[in-house]
Amino acid sequence: MKVSDNIDVLSNQSVTIITGASSGIGLDLLDLLAKDYQNILVINRNKNKTKPILDKLLIKYPSTRISYLISDLSDQNEILNITNVIKNNHIKINTLINNAGMFPVKNGISKQGVEITFALNHLAPFLLSTQIFNINAFDKNALILNINSIAHYKSTGNFEIYESNEYQSLSRMQLYRESKLANLCMTYKLAELFKQNDILVNATHPGVVSTGLLANYGWRSFINYGLKLYGKSSKISANELFRVIQKCKTEQLTSLYFSEAKIVKSSENSYDEYIQNKIYNISIGMTNSITMDNK
């Protein structure tokens, strides 16, 4: 992990964290947050992209305090390093936007041996959220917003496959679907657990967005071409996400699923308490050795 030289500008401040803000919706949402004079901590993977973006934002919005951490969020150790930076700099979190995610265009595993899509789309926001909670770094009435997907509606919820190698039999689309259902079940479970601490936890689907995500992966570029033709702009989606954040904070909403800024019903599996508890326990099991080593 690499820490920005100006991280101290966020010391003793109330801060919004956004992950995956180097392009697309995340980048456009970052601009809206800076325009709103929020103190911002950006967590991206690529320093060469991140630093020029932040330099431009500081010129555009000179009153904004903004810094960055360069981190691979699929690596659980890096998430613990992030929370140590937050703790050591006495940063308080008022909003955590878990935007970083991936579609599995190729197979892979994390440094902890977890299927990479599940590691980034589910375990990363789970671990980042719970570790920030454990170090008591959330403000009162803080909001955790998980960027999710309508893909979760076709998930089976058979999360035991991630405790073995059975996930290898799933298609890449099904791996994506399962990771998004896991993320949503975790959203509802943490909303329940954090409610007594006045922490709001919600999830949102930003809609079908024009994206360059699959542009460099052969035949999948045809899918990407379709998204560009029929998907809405990332600026529109970012504005909708910004409205969701404002609505959640103003109305103190928690344990909800939004789609294109509207509250909607998520899948039946996502409300199943047995499935929620199952993924919660599996997630603890997959991250426990890391968190125990950090104590």
Phi and psi restraints in degrees (value plus and minus 20) as a CYANA .aco file:
   2 LYS   PHI    -135.4   -95.4
   2 LYS   PSI     114.8   154.8
   3 VAL   PHI    -128.2   -88.2
   3 VAL   PSI     113.8   153.8
   4 SER   PHI     -81.5   -41.5
   4 SER   PSI     126.7   166.7
   5 ASP   PHI     -83.0   -43.0
   5 ASP   PSI     -42.1    -2.1
   6 ASN   PHI    -124.8   -84.8
   6 ASN   PSI       3.7    43.7
   7 ILE   PHI     -77.0   -37.0
   7 ILE   PSI     -46.1    -6.1
   8 ASP   PHI     -87.0   -47.0
   8 ASP   PSI     -34.9     5.1
   9 VAL   PHI     -86.8   -46.8
   9 VAL   PSI     -38.5     1.5
  10 LEU   PHI    -117.7   -77.7
  10 LEU   PSI     -21.8    18.2
  11 SER   PHI     -80.9   -40.9
  11 SER   PSI     114.4   154.4
  12 ASN   PHI      39.9    79.9
  12 ASN   PSI       8.0    48.0
  13 GLN   PHI    -134.9   -94.9
  13 GLN   PSI     138.8   178.8
  14 SER   PHI    -111.4   -71.4
  14 SER   PSI     103.4   143.4
  15 VAL   PHI    -148.5  -108.5
  15 VAL   PSI     126.9   166.9
  16 THR   PHI    -118.4   -78.4
  16 THR   PSI     108.2   148.2
  17 ILE   PHI    -121.9   -81.9
  17 ILE   PSI     113.1   153.1
  18 ILE   PHI    -150.5  -110.5
  18 ILE   PSI     110.6   150.6
  19 THR   PHI    -121.9   -81.9
  19 THR   PSI     131.2   171.2
  20 GLY   PHI      43.6    83.6
  20 GLY   PSI      34.5    74.5
  21 ALA   PHI    -137.4   -97.4
  21 ALA   PSI      17.3    57.3
  22 SER   PHI    -119.3   -79.3
  22 SER   PSI     -29.2    10.8
  23 SER   PHI    -181.6  -141.6
  23 SER   PSI     151.4   191.4
  24 GLY   PHI      38.7    78.7
  24 GLY   PSI    -160.8  -120.8
  25 ILE   PHI     -79.9   -39.9
  25 ILE   PSI     -62.7   -22.7
  26 GLY   PHI     -78.9   -38.9
  26 GLY   PSI     -62.1   -22.1
  27 LEU   PHI     -87.0   -47.0
  27 LEU   PSI     -63.2   -23.2
  28 ASP   PHI     -89.0   -49.0
  28 ASP   PSI     -55.3   -15.3
  29 LEU   PHI     -88.2   -48.2
  29 LEU   PSI     -57.5   -17.5
  30 LEU   PHI     -77.4   -37.4
  30 LEU   PSI     -62.6   -22.6
  31 ASP   PHI     -81.6   -41.6
  31 ASP   PSI     -61.4   -21.4
  32 LEU   PHI     -86.1   -46.1
  32 LEU   PSI     -58.8   -18.8
  33 LEU   PHI     -85.4   -45.4
  33 LEU   PSI     -61.7   -21.7
  34 ALA   PHI     -86.9   -46.9
  34 ALA   PSI     -59.4   -19.4
  35 LYS   PHI     -82.4   -42.4
  35 LYS   PSI     -49.5    -9.5
  36 ASP   PHI    -104.1   -64.1
  36 ASP   PSI     -10.0    30.0
  37 TYR   PHI      41.8    81.8
  37 TYR   PSI      10.4    50.4
  38 GLN   PHI    -102.9   -62.9
  38 GLN   PSI     129.9   169.9
  39 ASN   PHI    -100.2   -60.2
  39 ASN   PSI     109.8   149.8
  40 ILE   PHI    -150.7  -110.7
  40 ILE   PSI     115.8   155.8
  41 LEU   PHI    -135.6   -95.6
  41 LEU   PSI      94.6   134.6
  42 VAL   PHI    -114.8   -74.8
  42 VAL   PSI     111.3   151.3
  43 ILE   PHI    -136.6   -96.6
  43 ILE   PSI      85.7   125.7
  44 ASN   PHI    -143.5  -103.5
  44 ASN   PSI     152.7   192.7
  45 ARG   PHI    -117.9   -77.9
  45 ARG   PSI     -46.0    -6.0
  46 ASN   PHI    -134.6   -94.6
  46 ASN   PSI      90.4   130.4
  47 LYS   PHI     -86.8   -46.8
  47 LYS   PSI     -57.0   -17.0
  48 ASN   PHI     -83.0   -43.0
  48 ASN   PSI     -48.4    -8.4
  49 LYS   PHI    -105.9   -65.9
  49 LYS   PSI     -58.4   -18.4
  50 THR   PHI     -90.9   -50.9
  50 THR   PSI     -68.8   -28.8
  51 LYS   PHI     -79.8   -39.8
  51 LYS   PSI     -67.2   -27.2
  52 PRO   PHI     -80.7   -40.7
  52 PRO   PSI     -55.8   -15.8
  53 ILE   PHI     -82.1   -42.1
  53 ILE   PSI     -66.3   -26.3
  54 LEU   PHI     -89.8   -49.8
  54 LEU   PSI     -56.2   -16.2
  55 ASP   PHI     -79.9   -39.9
  55 ASP   PSI     -62.3   -22.3
  56 LYS   PHI     -87.2   -47.2
  56 LYS   PSI     -59.0   -19.0
  57 LEU   PHI     -85.0   -45.0
  57 LEU   PSI     -57.8   -17.8
  58 LEU   PHI     -88.2   -48.2
  58 LEU   PSI     -50.5   -10.5
  59 ILE   PHI     -91.8   -51.8
  59 ILE   PSI     -61.0   -21.0
  60 LYS   PHI     -92.7   -52.7
  60 LYS   PSI     -58.6   -18.6
  61 TYR   PHI    -149.4  -109.4
  61 TYR   PSI      57.0    97.0
  62 PRO   PHI     -84.4   -44.4
  62 PRO   PSI     -36.7     3.3
  63 SER   PHI    -105.0   -65.0
  63 SER   PSI     -27.4    12.6
  64 THR   PHI    -102.3   -62.3
  64 THR   PSI     114.1   154.1
  65 ARG   PHI    -111.2   -71.2
  65 ARG   PSI     101.2   141.2
  66 ILE   PHI    -165.1  -125.1
  66 ILE   PSI     117.0   157.0
  67 SER   PHI    -163.9  -123.9
  67 SER   PSI     157.3   197.3
  68 TYR   PHI    -164.6  -124.6
  68 TYR   PSI     138.7   178.7
  69 LEU   PHI    -147.3  -107.3
  69 LEU   PSI     114.6   154.6
  70 ILE   PHI    -120.7   -80.7
  70 ILE   PSI      97.7   137.7
  71 SER   PHI    -172.8  -132.8
  71 SER   PSI     126.4   166.4
  72 ASP   PHI    -113.0   -73.0
  72 ASP   PSI      83.0   123.0
  73 LEU   PHI     -92.2   -52.2
  73 LEU   PSI     -29.8    10.2
  74 SER   PHI     -95.5   -55.5
  74 SER   PSI     -32.7     7.3
  75 ASP   PHI    -116.2   -76.2
  75 ASP   PSI      92.9   132.9
  76 GLN   PHI     -81.6   -41.6
  76 GLN   PSI     -54.0   -14.0
  77 ASN   PHI     -81.9   -41.9
  77 ASN   PSI     -55.4   -15.4
  78 GLU   PHI     -86.8   -46.8
  78 GLU   PSI     -54.7   -14.7
  79 ILE   PHI     -86.1   -46.1
  79 ILE   PSI     -58.9   -18.9
  80 LEU   PHI     -85.1   -45.1
  80 LEU   PSI     -56.0   -16.0
  81 ASN   PHI     -84.2   -44.2
  81 ASN   PSI     -58.0   -18.0
  82 ILE   PHI     -81.3   -41.3
  82 ILE   PSI     -67.4   -27.4
  83 THR   PHI     -87.2   -47.2
  83 THR   PSI     -49.1    -9.1
  84 ASN   PHI     -86.5   -46.5
  84 ASN   PSI     -59.3   -19.3
  85 VAL   PHI     -82.9   -42.9
  85 VAL   PSI     -63.7   -23.7
  86 ILE   PHI     -80.7   -40.7
  86 ILE   PSI     -65.5   -25.5
  87 LYS   PHI     -86.1   -46.1
  87 LYS   PSI     -67.1   -27.1
  88 ASN   PHI     -87.4   -47.4
  88 ASN   PSI     -46.3    -6.3
  89 ASN   PHI    -118.7   -78.7
  89 ASN   PSI     -12.2    27.8
  90 HIS   PHI      33.6    73.6
  90 HIS   PSI      24.7    64.7
  91 ILE   PHI    -109.4   -69.4
  91 ILE   PSI     113.6   153.6
  92 LYS   PHI    -125.7   -85.7
  92 LYS   PSI     118.5   158.5
  93 ILE   PHI    -123.3   -83.3
  93 ILE   PSI      98.7   138.7
  94 ASN   PHI    -115.8   -75.8
  94 ASN   PSI     -46.3    -6.3
  95 THR   PHI    -166.0  -126.0
  95 THR   PSI     111.3   151.3
  96 LEU   PHI    -138.7   -98.7
  96 LEU   PSI      93.5   133.5
  97 ILE   PHI    -125.6   -85.6
  97 ILE   PSI      83.7   123.7
  98 ASN   PHI    -105.7   -65.7
  98 ASN   PSI      66.5   106.5
  99 ASN   PHI    -120.4   -80.4
  99 ASN   PSI     -47.2    -7.2
 100 ALA   PHI     -80.9   -40.9
 100 ALA   PSI     116.0   156.0
 101 GLY   PHI    -189.7  -149.7
 101 GLY   PSI     157.7   197.7
 102 MET   PHI    -173.4  -133.4
 102 MET   PSI     135.4   175.4
 103 PHE   PHI    -124.1   -84.1
 103 PHE   PSI     114.8   154.8
 104 PRO   PHI     -96.2   -56.2
 104 PRO   PSI      60.3   100.3
 105 VAL   PHI     -90.5   -50.5
 105 VAL   PSI     -37.5     2.5
 106 LYS   PHI    -169.4  -129.4
 106 LYS   PSI     139.5   179.5
 107 ASN   PHI     -92.7   -52.7
 107 ASN   PSI     131.3   171.3
 108 GLY   PHI    -195.3  -155.3
 108 GLY   PSI     143.2   183.2
 109 ILE   PHI    -151.6  -111.6
 109 ILE   PSI     135.4   175.4
 110 SER   PHI     -99.0   -59.0
 110 SER   PSI     155.4   195.4
 111 LYS   PHI     -84.7   -44.7
 111 LYS   PSI     -40.0     0.0
 112 GLN   PHI    -113.4   -73.4
 112 GLN   PSI     -13.3    26.7
 113 GLY   PHI      62.0   102.0
 113 GLY   PSI      -0.7    39.3
 114 VAL   PHI    -118.2   -78.2
 114 VAL   PSI     122.1   162.1
 115 GLU   PHI     -70.3   -30.3
 115 GLU   PSI     111.0   151.0
 116 ILE   PHI     -85.1   -45.1
 116 ILE   PSI     -56.2   -16.2
 117 THR   PHI     -85.8   -45.8
 117 THR   PSI     -64.6   -24.6
 118 PHE   PHI     -84.8   -44.8
 118 PHE   PSI     -59.1   -19.1
 119 ALA   PHI     -82.9   -42.9
 119 ALA   PSI     -63.6   -23.6
 120 LEU   PHI    -104.9   -64.9
 120 LEU   PSI     -63.5   -23.5
 121 ASN   PHI     -98.1   -58.1
 121 ASN   PSI     -46.7    -6.7
 122 HIS   PHI    -137.7   -97.7
 122 HIS   PSI     -78.7   -38.7
 123 LEU   PHI     -84.0   -44.0
 123 LEU   PSI     -55.0   -15.0
 124 ALA   PHI     -82.0   -42.0
 124 ALA   PSI     -73.4   -33.4
 125 PRO   PHI     -85.3   -45.3
 125 PRO   PSI     -53.0   -13.0
 126 PHE   PHI     -81.6   -41.6
 126 PHE   PSI     -70.8   -30.8
 127 LEU   PHI     -89.4   -49.4
 127 LEU   PSI     -61.0   -21.0
 128 LEU   PHI     -83.4   -43.4
 128 LEU   PSI     -63.3   -23.3
 129 SER   PHI     -84.5   -44.5
 129 SER   PSI     -67.1   -27.1
 130 THR   PHI     -91.7   -51.7
 130 THR   PSI     -53.7   -13.7
 131 GLN   PHI     -91.8   -51.8
 131 GLN   PSI     -58.2   -18.2
 132 ILE   PHI     -82.7   -42.7
 132 ILE   PSI     -58.9   -18.9
 133 PHE   PHI     -83.6   -43.6
 133 PHE   PSI     -63.9   -23.9
 134 ASN   PHI     -84.9   -44.9
 134 ASN   PSI     -48.7    -8.7
 135 ILE   PHI    -113.0   -73.0
 135 ILE   PSI     -10.3    29.7
 136 ASN   PHI      38.1    78.1
 136 ASN   PSI      22.8    62.8
 137 ALA   PHI    -121.6   -81.6
 137 ALA   PSI     -21.0    19.0
 138 PHE   PHI    -102.7   -62.7
 138 PHE   PSI     117.2   157.2
 139 ASP   PHI     -87.9   -47.9
 139 ASP   PSI     141.9   181.9
 140 LYS   PHI     -85.2   -45.2
 140 LYS   PSI     118.1   158.1
 141 ASN   PHI      45.0    85.0
 141 ASN   PSI       5.8    45.8
 142 ALA   PHI     -86.6   -46.6
 142 ALA   PSI     136.9   176.9
 143 LEU   PHI    -141.2  -101.2
 143 LEU   PSI     111.4   151.4
 144 ILE   PHI    -127.0   -87.0
 144 ILE   PSI     101.2   141.2
 145 LEU   PHI    -139.1   -99.1
 145 LEU   PSI      97.3   137.3
 146 ASN   PHI    -118.5   -78.5
 146 ASN   PSI     103.5   143.5
 147 ILE   PHI     -99.8   -59.8
 147 ILE   PSI      96.0   136.0
 148 ASN   PHI    -135.3   -95.3
 148 ASN   PSI    -179.1  -139.1
 149 SER   PHI    -176.4  -136.4
 149 SER   PSI     129.5   169.5
 150 ILE   PHI     -86.8   -46.8
 150 ILE   PSI     -30.7     9.3
 151 ALA   PHI     -79.2   -39.2
 151 ALA   PSI     -43.2    -3.2
 152 HIS   PHI     -84.5   -44.5
 152 HIS   PSI     -41.7    -1.7
 153 TYR   PHI     -81.7   -41.7
 153 TYR   PSI     -45.8    -5.8
 154 LYS   PHI    -123.7   -83.7
 154 LYS   PSI      -1.3    38.7
 155 SER   PHI    -105.8   -65.8
 155 SER   PSI     129.4   169.4
 156 THR   PHI    -110.1   -70.1
 156 THR   PSI     -44.7    -4.7
 157 GLY   PHI      60.2   100.2
 157 GLY   PSI      -2.3    37.7
 158 ASN   PHI    -106.3   -66.3
 158 ASN   PSI      51.8    91.8
 159 PHE   PHI     -98.0   -58.0
 159 PHE   PSI     -31.3     8.7
 160 GLU   PHI     -81.0   -41.0
 160 GLU   PSI     -43.0    -3.0
 161 ILE   PHI     -81.3   -41.3
 161 ILE   PSI     -42.8    -2.8
 162 TYR   PHI     -99.3   -59.3
 162 TYR   PSI     -29.9    10.1
 163 GLU   PHI    -108.9   -68.9
 163 GLU   PSI     -21.4    18.6
 164 SER   PHI    -157.5  -117.5
 164 SER   PSI    -181.7  -141.7
 165 ASN   PHI    -118.8   -78.8
 165 ASN   PSI      -7.0    33.0
 166 GLU   PHI     -86.4   -46.4
 166 GLU   PSI     -42.8    -2.8
 167 TYR   PHI     -81.1   -41.1
 167 TYR   PSI     -39.4     0.6
 168 GLN   PHI     -85.2   -45.2
 168 GLN   PSI     -37.1     2.9
 169 SER   PHI    -103.7   -63.7
 169 SER   PSI     -28.9    11.1
 170 LEU   PHI    -104.2   -64.2
 170 LEU   PSI     128.9   168.9
 171 SER   PHI     -89.9   -49.9
 171 SER   PSI     143.8   183.8
 172 ARG   PHI     -85.5   -45.5
 172 ARG   PSI     -55.9   -15.9
 173 MET   PHI     -84.0   -44.0
 173 MET   PSI     -60.6   -20.6
 174 GLN   PHI     -88.6   -48.6
 174 GLN   PSI     -55.1   -15.1
 175 LEU   PHI     -80.0   -40.0
 175 LEU   PSI     -61.5   -21.5
 176 TYR   PHI     -84.4   -44.4
 176 TYR   PSI     -65.4   -25.4
 177 ARG   PHI     -80.1   -40.1
 177 ARG   PSI     -65.9   -25.9
 178 GLU   PHI     -84.1   -44.1
 178 GLU   PSI     -59.4   -19.4
 179 SER   PHI     -84.2   -44.2
 179 SER   PSI     -54.2   -14.2
 180 LYS   PHI     -97.3   -57.3
 180 LYS   PSI     -53.5   -13.5
 181 LEU   PHI     -88.1   -48.1
 181 LEU   PSI     -61.1   -21.1
 182 ALA   PHI     -78.0   -38.0
 182 ALA   PSI     -64.5   -24.5
 183 ASN   PHI     -81.0   -41.0
 183 ASN   PSI     -60.2   -20.2
 184 LEU   PHI     -93.1   -53.1
 184 LEU   PSI     -61.8   -21.8
 185 CYS   PHI     -80.2   -40.2
 185 CYS   PSI     -59.8   -19.8
 186 MET   PHI     -83.8   -43.8
 186 MET   PSI     -57.1   -17.1
 187 THR   PHI     -77.3   -37.3
 187 THR   PSI     -69.6   -29.6
 188 TYR   PHI     -87.9   -47.9
 188 TYR   PSI     -57.5   -17.5
 189 LYS   PHI     -86.8   -46.8
 189 LYS   PSI     -65.0   -25.0
 190 LEU   PHI     -89.3   -49.3
 190 LEU   PSI     -52.2   -12.2
 191 ALA   PHI     -79.5   -39.5
 191 ALA   PSI     -60.7   -20.7
 192 GLU   PHI     -87.1   -47.1
 192 GLU   PSI     -65.7   -25.7
 193 LEU   PHI     -90.4   -50.4
 193 LEU   PSI     -54.5   -14.5
 194 PHE   PHI    -112.2   -72.2
 194 PHE   PSI     -26.1    13.9
 195 LYS   PHI     -79.0   -39.0
 195 LYS   PSI     -60.5   -20.5
 196 GLN   PHI     -88.9   -48.9
 196 GLN   PSI     -34.5     5.5
 197 ASN   PHI    -120.4   -80.4
 197 ASN   PSI      -7.6    32.4
 198 ASP   PHI      39.2    79.2
 198 ASP   PSI      20.5    60.5
 199 ILE   PHI    -133.1   -93.1
 199 ILE   PSI     106.5   146.5
 200 LEU   PHI    -111.6   -71.6
 200 LEU   PSI     118.2   158.2
 201 VAL   PHI    -154.7  -114.7
 201 VAL   PSI      99.1   139.1
 202 ASN   PHI    -158.0  -118.0
 202 ASN   PSI     147.7   187.7
 203 ALA   PHI    -152.5  -112.5
 203 ALA   PSI     135.6   175.6
 204 THR   PHI    -168.3  -128.3
 204 THR   PSI     122.5   162.5
 205 HIS   PHI    -119.3   -79.3
 205 HIS   PSI     103.0   143.0
 206 PRO   PHI    -100.5   -60.5
 206 PRO   PSI     -23.9    16.1
 207 GLY   PHI      78.2   118.2
 207 GLY   PSI     154.2   194.2
 208 VAL   PHI    -100.7   -60.7
 208 VAL   PSI      93.6   133.6
 209 VAL   PHI    -133.2   -93.2
 209 VAL   PSI     118.7   158.7
 210 SER   PHI     -81.6   -41.6
 210 SER   PSI     104.2   144.2
 211 THR   PHI    -165.4  -125.4
 211 THR   PSI     138.4   178.4
 212 GLY   PHI    -125.8   -85.8
 212 GLY   PSI      -0.3    39.7
 213 LEU   PHI     -77.4   -37.4
 213 LEU   PSI     -59.6   -19.6
 214 LEU   PHI    -126.5   -86.5
 214 LEU   PSI      -2.8    37.2
 215 ALA   PHI     -82.6   -42.6
 215 ALA   PSI     -47.6    -7.6
 216 ASN   PHI    -128.3   -88.3
 216 ASN   PSI       4.5    44.5
 217 TYR   PHI    -143.0  -103.0
 217 TYR   PSI      37.4    77.4
 218 GLY   PHI      35.9    75.9
 218 GLY   PSI    -144.8  -104.8
 219 TRP   PHI     -82.1   -42.1
 219 TRP   PSI     -43.0    -3.0
 220 ARG   PHI     -88.0   -48.0
 220 ARG   PSI     -34.2     5.8
 221 SER   PHI     -83.2   -43.2
 221 SER   PSI     -43.6    -3.6
 222 PHE   PHI     -87.0   -47.0
 222 PHE   PSI     -58.8   -18.8
 223 ILE   PHI     -81.8   -41.8
 223 ILE   PSI     -65.6   -25.6
 224 ASN   PHI     -80.6   -40.6
 224 ASN   PSI     -58.7   -18.7
 225 TYR   PHI     -81.9   -41.9
 225 TYR   PSI     -60.8   -20.8
 226 GLY   PHI     -83.4   -43.4
 226 GLY   PSI     -59.8   -19.8
 227 LEU   PHI     -82.5   -42.5
 227 LEU   PSI     -60.2   -20.2
 228 LYS   PHI     -86.8   -46.8
 228 LYS   PSI     -53.2   -13.2
 229 LEU   PHI     -94.6   -54.6
 229 LEU   PSI     -61.5   -21.5
 230 TYR   PHI    -132.1   -92.1
 230 TYR   PSI     -33.9     6.1
 231 GLY   PHI     -97.7   -57.7
 231 GLY   PSI     132.8   172.8
 232 LYS   PHI    -102.4   -62.4
 232 LYS   PSI     147.7   187.7
 233 SER   PHI     -92.6   -52.6
 233 SER   PSI     132.1   172.1
 234 SER   PHI     -85.3   -45.3
 234 SER   PSI     -47.8    -7.8
 235 LYS   PHI     -85.4   -45.4
 235 LYS   PSI     -61.2   -21.2
 236 ILE   PHI     -83.0   -43.0
 236 ILE   PSI     -66.0   -26.0
 237 SER   PHI     -83.3   -43.3
 237 SER   PSI     -59.8   -19.8
 238 ALA   PHI     -83.0   -43.0
 238 ALA   PSI     -61.1   -21.1
 239 ASN   PHI     -83.0   -43.0
 239 ASN   PSI     -58.5   -18.5
 240 GLU   PHI     -85.6   -45.6
 240 GLU   PSI     -61.5   -21.5
 241 LEU   PHI     -83.1   -43.1
 241 LEU   PSI     -59.9   -19.9
 242 PHE   PHI     -82.4   -42.4
 242 PHE   PSI     -59.0   -19.0
 243 ARG   PHI     -87.3   -47.3
 243 ARG   PSI     -57.1   -17.1
 244 VAL   PHI     -81.8   -41.8
 244 VAL   PSI     -65.4   -25.4
 245 ILE   PHI     -78.6   -38.6
 245 ILE   PSI     -67.5   -27.5
 246 GLN   PHI     -82.5   -42.5
 246 GLN   PSI     -62.8   -22.8
 247 LYS   PHI     -84.8   -44.8
 247 LYS   PSI     -64.9   -24.9
 248 CYS   PHI     -79.7   -39.7
 248 CYS   PSI     -62.6   -22.6
 249 LYS   PHI     -91.0   -51.0
 249 LYS   PSI     -66.9   -26.9
 250 THR   PHI     -84.9   -44.9
 250 THR   PSI     -62.7   -22.7
 251 GLU   PHI    -117.6   -77.6
 251 GLU   PSI     -18.0    22.0
 252 GLN   PHI      33.8    73.8
 252 GLN   PSI      32.8    72.8
 253 LEU   PHI    -110.5   -70.5
 253 LEU   PSI     121.5   161.5
 254 THR   PHI    -167.6  -127.6
 254 THR   PSI     140.1   180.1
 255 SER   PHI      39.6    79.6
 255 SER   PSI      24.1    64.1
 256 LEU   PHI    -146.2  -106.2
 256 LEU   PSI     137.7   177.7
 257 TYR   PHI    -139.5   -99.5
 257 TYR   PSI     105.6   145.6
 258 PHE   PHI    -128.2   -88.2
 258 PHE   PSI     129.6   169.6
 259 SER   PHI    -155.2  -115.2
 259 SER   PSI      96.9   136.9
 260 GLU   PHI      32.0    72.0
 260 GLU   PSI      26.6    66.6
 261 ALA   PHI      55.7    95.7
 261 ALA   PSI     -13.4    26.6
 262 LYS   PHI    -134.1   -94.1
 262 LYS   PSI     121.3   161.3
 263 ILE   PHI     -93.6   -53.6
 263 ILE   PSI     103.7   143.7
 264 VAL   PHI    -153.1  -113.1
 264 VAL   PSI     149.8   189.8
 265 LYS   PHI    -105.5   -65.5
 265 LYS   PSI     111.1   151.1
 266 SER   PHI    -106.5   -66.5
 266 SER   PSI    -193.9  -153.9
 267 SER   PHI     -86.6   -46.6
 267 SER   PSI     137.4   177.4
 268 GLU   PHI     -79.5   -39.5
 268 GLU   PSI     -60.8   -20.8
 269 ASN   PHI     -79.4   -39.4
 269 ASN   PSI     -54.0   -14.0
 270 SER   PHI     -88.4   -48.4
 270 SER   PSI     -43.7    -3.7
 271 TYR   PHI    -112.5   -72.5
 271 TYR   PSI     -26.5    13.5
 272 ASP   PHI     -92.2   -52.2
 272 ASP   PSI      94.4   134.4
 273 GLU   PHI     -84.5   -44.5
 273 GLU   PSI     -51.4   -11.4
 274 TYR   PHI     -83.3   -43.3
 274 TYR   PSI     -65.7   -25.7
 275 ILE   PHI     -86.5   -46.5
 275 ILE   PSI     -60.2   -20.2
 276 GLN   PHI     -79.8   -39.8
 276 GLN   PSI     -67.4   -27.4
 277 ASN   PHI     -86.6   -46.6
 277 ASN   PSI     -55.1   -15.1
 278 LYS   PHI     -82.8   -42.8
 278 LYS   PSI     -69.1   -29.1
 279 ILE   PHI     -89.7   -49.7
 279 ILE   PSI     -51.2   -11.2
 280 TYR   PHI     -84.0   -44.0
 280 TYR   PSI     -66.4   -26.4
 281 ASN   PHI     -88.0   -48.0
 281 ASN   PSI     -59.2   -19.2
 282 ILE   PHI     -83.0   -43.0
 282 ILE   PSI     -60.8   -20.8
 283 SER   PHI     -84.9   -44.9
 283 SER   PSI     -61.5   -21.5
 284 ILE   PHI     -81.6   -41.6
 284 ILE   PSI     -64.6   -24.6
 285 GLY   PHI     -81.5   -41.5
 285 GLY   PSI     -56.9   -16.9
 286 MET   PHI     -98.4   -58.4
 286 MET   PSI     -34.4     5.6
 287 THR   PHI    -138.2   -98.2
 287 THR   PSI     -25.8    14.2
 288 ASN   PHI     -83.7   -43.7
 288 ASN   PSI     -60.3   -20.3
 289 SER   PHI     -84.6   -44.6
 289 SER   PSI     -54.2   -14.2
 290 ILE   PHI     -89.8   -49.8
 290 ILE   PSI     -68.1   -28.1
 291 THR   PHI     -89.8   -49.8
 291 THR   PSI     -53.7   -13.7
 292 MET   PHI     -84.9   -44.9
 292 MET   PSI     -59.4   -19.4
 293 ASP   PHI     -84.5   -44.5
 293 ASP   PSI     -42.6    -2.6
 294 ASN   PHI    -107.4   -67.4
 294 ASN   PSI     -28.0    12.0
